[in-house]
Amino acid sequence: MYQNKKTAIILGATGLTGGILLQLLLEDDRYDRIKLFSRNRVNIVSDKIEEHIGDVLNLEGFKPKFKADEVFCCIGTTNSKTPDKELYHKIDYGIPVSAAQICSKQGIEKLLVISALGADPNSSIFYNRVKGEMEEAVLKIGISKTYILQPSLISGPREERRPGEWLAKQLFKVLNVFMVGPLRKYRSIHPKEIAICMLKLANGEEASGRITSDEIKIIANHD
């Protein structure tokens, strides 16, 4: 039994990876409180869960309740789901950066953020540029243990239909075999591997920084 149990915050628990992470935390004896900040409830009954429903685009409104040992930011959208570029920026850049700022103010020393492989503040691709700008802004805030996970294409079933993504997943089932050496990081990755990696990083002593998709797999599958 763990004597000093921890509190975790999840942003994006209603999403694919965030939902898996929530299940892992519920099963983990190291945690006795899991705070969820979101627009919708997760419909899971547990004494561990503490839900705070509201506008996550304005995380400052949650600040009095934003206290934990670790914060897991699993927020993310897509161009097809959020075609409005201003709203897209508020979600993919605004939420993680705001979370980092509040962590700094509240003395939370561990922050884990899901970004994307290809994130680059100088990219001509809007999606990659926003992710790159977000990474730079989050790291600049200087939380002592900041982990930026950069997964490749995330496999696994989603509730909403994404025809283009579904097609890419089928293609990657074939291409993954041929992605070896330096190309290994471009292989598609299962959301459970991302969630397991986040949990291990939160409870380990890995150096802060960016973690590419192939490194996520190694951490997740290493006993």
C-alpha positions as CSV (number, residue, x, y, z in Angstrom):
1,M,0.0,0.0,0.0
2,Y,1.1,3.5,-0.7
3,Q,1.1,5.8,2.3
4,N,1.2,9.2,0.6
5,K,-1.3,9.0,-2.2
6,K,-1.4,11.5,-5.0
7,T,-3.9,13.7,-6.8
8,A,-3.9,13.9,-10.6
9,I,-5.6,16.3,-13.0
10,I,-6.7,15.3,-16.4
11,L,-7.6,17.7,-19.2
12,G,-9.3,15.8,-22.0
13,A,-10.6,12.8,-20.1
14,T,-13.5,12.4,-22.5
15,G,-11.1,11.9,-25.4
16,L,-9.5,8.7,-26.7
17,T,-6.2,8.8,-24.9
18,G,-7.5,10.7,-21.9
19,G,-10.2,8.1,-21.3
20,I,-7.6,5.3,-21.3
21,L,-5.4,7.3,-18.9
22,L,-8.3,7.9,-16.6
23,Q,-8.9,4.1,-16.4
24,L,-5.3,3.5,-15.6
25,L,-5.3,6.1,-12.9
26,L,-8.5,4.6,-11.4
27,E,-6.7,1.2,-11.1
28,D,-3.5,2.7,-9.7
29,D,-3.2,2.6,-5.9
30,R,-0.8,5.5,-5.9
31,Y,-3.7,7.9,-6.6
32,D,-6.7,8.5,-4.5
33,R,-8.0,11.6,-6.3
34,I,-8.5,12.3,-10.0
35,K,-9.7,15.8,-10.9
36,L,-11.3,16.2,-14.3
37,F,-11.8,19.6,-15.9
38,S,-14.0,19.4,-19.0
39,R,-17.1,20.5,-20.8
40,N,-18.8,17.1,-20.4
41,R,-19.0,14.4,-17.8
42,V,-17.3,11.1,-18.3
43,N,-20.2,9.0,-16.9
44,I,-18.0,6.9,-14.7
45,V,-18.8,6.5,-11.0
46,S,-15.9,6.3,-8.7
47,D,-15.0,7.8,-5.3
48,K,-11.6,8.8,-6.8
49,I,-13.2,11.1,-9.5
50,E,-13.8,14.8,-8.8
51,E,-15.4,16.4,-11.9
52,H,-15.4,20.1,-12.6
53,I,-17.6,21.1,-15.6
54,G,-17.2,24.3,-17.4
55,D,-15.4,26.3,-20.1
56,V,-11.9,24.7,-20.4
57,L,-11.0,27.6,-22.8
58,N,-10.9,29.7,-19.6
59,L,-8.9,27.5,-17.3
60,E,-8.3,30.4,-15.0
61,G,-11.9,30.1,-13.9
62,F,-10.9,26.7,-12.4
63,K,-7.8,28.0,-10.6
64,P,-9.1,27.6,-7.0
65,K,-9.6,23.8,-7.7
66,F,-6.5,23.4,-9.9
67,K,-4.3,21.7,-7.3
68,A,-2.6,18.4,-7.7
69,D,0.7,16.5,-7.8
70,E,0.6,16.0,-11.6
71,V,-1.3,17.4,-14.6
72,F,-2.0,15.4,-17.7
73,C,-3.0,17.5,-20.7
74,C,-4.6,15.2,-23.3
75,I,-6.4,18.0,-25.2
76,G,-6.3,18.2,-28.9
77,T,-8.5,18.7,-32.0
78,T,-8.2,18.4,-35.8
79,N,-8.6,20.6,-38.8
80,S,-11.7,18.7,-39.9
81,K,-13.3,18.8,-36.4
82,T,-12.4,22.4,-35.8
83,P,-12.0,24.3,-39.1
84,D,-12.1,27.7,-37.5
85,K,-8.4,28.5,-37.1
86,E,-9.0,30.9,-34.2
87,L,-10.9,28.3,-32.2
88,Y,-8.3,25.7,-33.1
89,H,-5.5,27.9,-31.8
90,K,-7.5,28.5,-28.5
91,I,-7.8,24.7,-28.0
92,D,-4.4,23.3,-29.1
93,Y,-2.3,26.2,-28.0
94,G,-4.4,28.1,-25.4
95,I,-5.4,25.2,-23.1
96,P,-1.9,23.6,-22.6
97,V,-0.2,26.9,-22.2
98,S,-2.9,28.1,-19.7
99,A,-2.5,24.8,-17.8
100,A,1.3,25.3,-17.6
101,Q,0.8,28.9,-16.3
102,I,-1.6,27.7,-13.6
103,C,0.8,24.9,-12.7
104,S,3.5,27.4,-12.2
105,K,1.4,29.6,-10.0
106,Q,0.0,26.7,-8.0
107,G,3.4,25.0,-7.4
108,I,2.6,21.9,-9.4
109,E,5.9,20.4,-10.5
110,K,4.9,17.8,-13.1
111,L,3.1,18.5,-16.3
112,L,2.6,16.1,-19.2
113,V,1.3,17.3,-22.5
114,I,0.3,15.4,-25.7
115,S,1.5,17.2,-28.8
116,A,2.3,15.7,-32.2
117,L,5.2,14.4,-34.2
118,G,6.1,17.1,-36.7
119,A,5.4,20.0,-34.3
120,D,7.5,22.9,-35.5
121,P,6.9,26.7,-34.8
122,N,8.4,27.5,-38.2
123,S,6.3,25.0,-40.2
124,S,4.2,26.2,-43.2
125,I,1.5,23.7,-42.0
126,F,-0.9,25.4,-39.6
127,Y,-1.4,22.3,-37.5
128,N,2.3,21.6,-37.0
129,R,3.1,25.3,-36.4
130,V,0.5,25.7,-33.6
131,K,1.8,22.5,-31.9
132,G,5.3,23.8,-32.2
133,E,4.5,27.2,-30.8
134,M,2.6,25.5,-28.0
135,E,5.6,23.3,-27.1
136,E,7.9,26.3,-27.0
137,A,5.5,28.3,-24.8
138,V,4.9,25.5,-22.4
139,L,8.6,24.6,-22.0
140,K,9.5,28.3,-21.5
141,I,7.2,28.5,-18.4
142,G,9.7,26.2,-16.7
143,I,7.7,23.6,-14.8
144,S,10.5,21.5,-13.2
145,K,9.2,18.3,-14.8
146,T,7.6,19.0,-18.1
147,Y,7.1,16.2,-20.6
148,I,5.9,16.9,-24.2
149,L,4.8,13.7,-25.9
150,Q,5.0,13.7,-29.7
151,P,3.0,10.7,-31.0
152,S,2.7,9.8,-34.6
153,L,-0.7,8.8,-36.1
154,I,-2.8,7.6,-33.1
155,S,-4.6,4.3,-33.9
156,G,-7.6,2.9,-32.0
157,P,-11.3,3.4,-32.4
158,R,-12.9,6.9,-32.1
159,E,-16.5,7.7,-31.4
160,E,-16.7,10.4,-34.1
161,R,-16.2,9.5,-37.8
162,R,-13.0,10.6,-39.4
163,P,-12.9,9.1,-42.9
164,G,-9.4,10.5,-43.8
165,E,-7.9,9.4,-40.5
166,W,-9.5,5.9,-40.9
167,L,-7.9,5.6,-44.4
168,A,-4.5,6.6,-43.0
169,K,-4.8,4.0,-40.2
170,Q,-5.4,1.3,-42.8
171,L,-2.4,2.4,-44.8
172,F,-0.2,2.6,-41.7
173,K,-1.0,-1.1,-40.9
174,V,1.0,-1.9,-44.0
175,L,3.6,0.8,-43.8
176,N,4.5,0.2,-40.2
177,V,6.4,-2.9,-41.2
178,F,8.7,-1.0,-43.5
179,M,9.4,1.9,-41.0
180,V,12.7,0.8,-39.4
181,G,15.7,2.7,-38.1
182,P,15.2,6.5,-38.2
183,L,11.7,6.0,-39.7
184,R,10.6,4.0,-36.7
185,K,9.2,7.1,-35.0
186,Y,6.7,7.6,-37.8
187,R,4.9,4.3,-37.1
188,S,1.3,4.6,-35.9
189,I,0.9,4.3,-32.1
190,H,-1.9,2.9,-29.9
191,P,-3.4,5.4,-27.4
192,K,-2.9,3.0,-24.6
193,E,0.9,3.1,-25.2
194,I,0.7,6.9,-24.9
195,A,-1.4,6.7,-21.6
196,I,1.0,4.1,-20.1
197,C,4.0,6.2,-21.0
198,M,2.5,9.3,-19.4
199,L,1.8,7.4,-16.2
200,K,5.4,6.0,-16.1
201,L,6.9,9.4,-16.7
202,A,4.7,10.9,-14.0
203,N,6.1,8.4,-11.5
204,G,9.7,8.1,-12.8
205,E,12.8,10.3,-13.0
206,E,13.1,10.8,-16.7
207,A,14.7,14.1,-17.8
208,S,12.2,16.8,-18.9
209,G,11.7,17.5,-22.6
210,R,10.2,16.2,-25.8
211,I,9.5,12.5,-26.3
212,T,9.1,11.2,-29.8
213,S,6.7,8.5,-30.8
214,D,9.3,5.7,-30.9
215,E,10.5,6.7,-27.4
216,I,6.9,6.7,-26.2
217,K,6.6,3.1,-27.3
218,I,9.9,2.1,-25.6
219,I,8.9,3.7,-22.3
220,A,5.4,2.2,-22.4
221,N,6.5,-1.4,-23.2
222,H,9.6,-1.5,-20.9
223,D,9.0,-3.4,-17.7
